[in-house]
C-alpha cells in the first residue's frame, strides 16, 4: 500500500512538472511562438538596416562630391540652380526627387 502511494506521488509530481514546462513552452515569456516573432522582427530590422545603409552610402557619395578638394563644377552648378530656381531660357528642366 505504501509503495503504491509513493509511485502515485512521484507520478503526480512528474505530470505536474510536465504540465508546468509544457505550458511555459507554449505560452510563457520565452515560448516557441515568442522566439519565432523575435526572429521575424530581427529579419525586418535587418532589412531596414540594409536600406538605411544603402541610403547612407548614397548620401556620403553625394557629400564627397561637394567637398572642397573634390568639388565638381557640374554638381555645384546643379545645386545652385536647384536652390535658386534659376534656369536659362534655352534650357529644359527635368526635376526628380532624391
Secondary structure, 3 states (H helix, E strand, C coil): CHHHHHHHHHHHHHHHHHHHHHHHHHHCCCCHHHHHHHHHHHHHHHHHHHHHHHHHHHHHHHHHHHCHHHCCHHHHHHHHHHHHCCCCCCCCCCCCCC
